[in-house]
């Protein structure tokens, strides 16, 4: 069996506003705070956006999160506290990543 990690695609949520940059979206500061906390706690290995904060998004994918040792359920639970998810600004697709 191949070694698998858990990843999450950060996607445009139902409340994403096309006229705003990423930095201007609702609760993005809270989302960034959660990513910093999860990184400091060792829950995630890496996370980041696919565009610069002051650019307008093209497409639905905003970013990528690589979890350290979390299974799909644990990773999903870690993202439940994201204020941007609660506001509908972002959504997540949590997936296994086989390397």
C-alpha positions as CSV (number, residue, x, y, z in Angstrom):
1,X,0.0,0.0,0.0
2,X,1.3,3.4,-0.9
3,X,2.0,6.0,1.8
4,X,-0.8,8.6,1.9
5,X,-1.1,12.1,3.4
6,X,-4.2,14.1,3.9
7,X,-4.6,17.4,2.0
8,X,-7.4,20.0,1.7
9,X,-8.2,22.1,-1.3
10,X,-9.4,25.5,-0.2
11,X,-12.2,26.5,-2.5
12,X,-14.4,29.5,-3.2
13,X,-17.4,29.4,-0.8
14,X,-21.0,30.3,-1.6
15,X,-20.5,33.8,-0.1
16,X,-17.3,34.6,-2.0
17,X,-17.6,38.1,-3.6
18,X,-16.1,38.3,-7.0
19,X,-15.6,42.1,-6.8
20,X,-13.3,41.8,-3.8
21,X,-9.7,40.6,-3.6
22,X,-8.8,37.7,-1.3
23,X,-7.6,40.1,1.4
24,X,-11.0,41.9,1.4
25,X,-13.1,38.7,1.7
26,X,-15.1,38.1,4.9
27,X,-13.2,36.4,7.7
28,X,-10.0,35.8,5.7
29,X,-8.1,37.2,8.7
30,X,-9.7,34.5,10.9
31,X,-8.8,31.8,8.3
32,X,-5.2,32.9,8.3
33,X,-5.1,32.9,12.1
34,X,-6.4,29.3,12.1
35,X,-3.7,28.3,9.6
36,X,-1.0,29.8,11.8
37,X,-2.3,28.1,14.9
38,X,-2.6,24.7,13.1
39,X,1.0,25.1,11.8
40,X,2.3,26.0,15.3
41,X,0.5,23.0,16.8
42,X,2.1,20.7,14.2
43,X,-1.3,19.8,12.6
44,X,-0.3,21.1,9.2
45,X,3.0,20.9,7.4
46,X,2.3,23.5,4.8
47,X,-0.5,25.8,3.6
48,X,-0.8,28.6,1.1
49,X,-2.8,30.4,-1.5
50,X,-2.7,30.0,-5.3
51,X,-2.9,33.7,-5.8
52,X,-1.5,36.8,-4.1
53,X,-3.8,38.4,-1.4
54,X,-4.4,41.6,-3.5
55,X,-5.4,39.8,-6.7
56,X,-8.9,38.8,-7.7
57,X,-9.5,35.1,-7.9
58,X,-9.7,33.3,-11.3
59,X,-11.3,29.9,-10.8
60,X,-12.6,28.1,-7.7
61,X,-9.4,26.9,-6.1
62,X,-8.0,29.3,-3.5
63,X,-5.2,27.3,-1.9
64,X,-3.9,24.0,-0.5
65,X,-3.3,22.6,2.9
66,X,-0.9,19.6,3.6
67,X,-1.7,17.9,7.0
68,X,1.1,16.4,9.0
69,X,-0.4,13.1,10.2
70,X,-4.1,13.7,10.2
71,X,-6.6,11.2,8.7
72,X,-9.5,12.5,6.7
73,X,-11.8,12.8,9.7
74,X,-9.2,14.6,11.9
75,X,-8.4,17.0,9.1
76,X,-12.0,17.8,8.5
77,X,-12.5,18.4,12.2
78,X,-9.5,20.7,12.4
79,X,-11.1,22.9,9.7
80,X,-14.5,23.2,11.4
81,X,-13.4,26.2,13.4
82,X,-12.5,28.3,10.4
83,X,-14.4,31.6,10.6
84,X,-14.2,32.0,6.8
85,X,-15.8,28.6,6.3
86,X,-18.6,29.6,8.8
87,X,-19.1,32.8,6.8
88,X,-19.3,30.9,3.5
89,X,-16.2,32.6,2.1
90,X,-14.3,29.4,1.7
91,X,-15.2,25.7,1.5
92,X,-12.9,22.7,1.8
93,X,-12.5,19.4,-0.1
94,X,-10.4,17.1,2.1
95,X,-8.7,14.3,0.2
96,X,-6.1,11.6,0.5
97,X,-2.8,12.3,-1.3
98,X,-0.8,9.3,-2.4
99,X,2.9,9.8,-2.8
